[in-house]
Amino acid sequence: MNEFVETLLDLPWQIGDPKPAYDVVIIGGGGHGLSTAYYLATRHGITNVCVLEANYIGSGNSGRNTTIIRSNYGLAESVRFYQRSLELYQGLEAETGCWVMHNTKGQIWLAHSVTAARTEQTRALMNAACGAHTDYILPDEIKARCPQIDLTGGGRYPVQGASYHHEGATARHDRVVWAYAQGALRKGVHIYQHTPVTGLLTESSSSGVDRVTGVQTANGAISAGTVLCAVGGRVSVVAGWAGVRLPIRTHALQAFVTNAYAQEFAPIVSSNDLVFYISQTPRGQMLIGAEYDRQASYRTATSYSYLQACSAKATTMFPFLSKLRILRSWAGICDVSPDFSPILGDSGVEGLMLSTGWGTWGFKAIPVAGEQLAEHIATGVAPPLSAPFGLDRFSTESVMADPSSAGTR
């Protein structure tokens, strides 16, 4: 039995076309769309929900990420938000009955200068104050937790210390998607794959779009009380159908894995100065990523220049990697907001809600974003954890600037 092939899932797909009307229609069958549908059904009893995916579930960014889960951010609001997600991930297997291969590894965030060390000390203190278990550790403890590291950084990037996020973890991305899909389907939610949305149904006046009332598909129109846009990469197009202009730029984020290495690399390791991160997959492969591409793009192919630059960074800190070979590479696309924090909730047009701006943090937030959006849809009020991330923060000068927490730029 191959442990990476799921054989026990029960996915009772719908047959035929969607119904002509639902309480909620969700555009996008990735982790965020499916988790919202799941929590609508399980937490609020709202099951007249339809998820529409243009390809197959999890075919977008949910299947093109590096599966890291953490809450060691730089703003109190972000720490609390992602800590809730981390805790939901910890209980996801027990709640859904699905093995998502969740593994708590701890994350080491390296500091290569006195200034960076002070930043990581501050991060550790602020994280602890907001409920995230993070400590500042010195080189000896770093070496003990990760014996493969070269503390001299090749003579150029000596390690001064690090913040250590004890609850940093990983999970298998496709299994997370399947778990939420199965849970939602069992509650009566409808999920349709290969059903692209081609437009929004709207009610308009002379001043513009007043309300979104549903979606248009190739198979016809579907009415909805609420439409949630949870697509990755083309959110600006969908929002534009309602006359909403979003402060989003889309960039490619590349990553790769090597051939297998002995299962001895325990933590996740990140470096803001070198701008890369590394962890080991359950198969033993070394997973390595870096910053997203500077130019805006929808490209999902990798480049030799990226592989060359990222390999140089990684081997500087971990010389053993020079003996391994690149096995596979890929790219996802990141919707990046001006303050590098997500945009969650009301769009400014009645009937249309948003889940976007996740940048490099989308997989980490799948549980909490779905939980918070489900509550917002059910009650009509933004919950306290997600309220700071509303689109209206840009008009009220309440931005949530946290670029240093990306770990990849």
Secondary structure by P-SEA (a helix, b strand, c coil): cccccccccccccccccccccccbbbccccaaaaaaaaaaaaccccccbbbbbccccccccccccccccccccccaaaaaaaaaaaaaaaacccccccccbbbbbbbbbccccaaaaaaaaaaaaaaaaaccbbbbbcaaaaaaacccccccccccccccbbbbbcccccccaaaaaaaaaaaaaaabbbbbcccccccccccccccccccccccccccbbbbccbbbbccccaaaaaaaaacccccbbbbbbbccccccccccccbbbbbccccbbbbbccccbbbbbccccccccccccccaaaaaaaaaaaaacccccccccccccbbbbbbccccccccccccccccccccccccccccccaaaaaaaaaaaaaccccccccccccccccccccccccccccccc
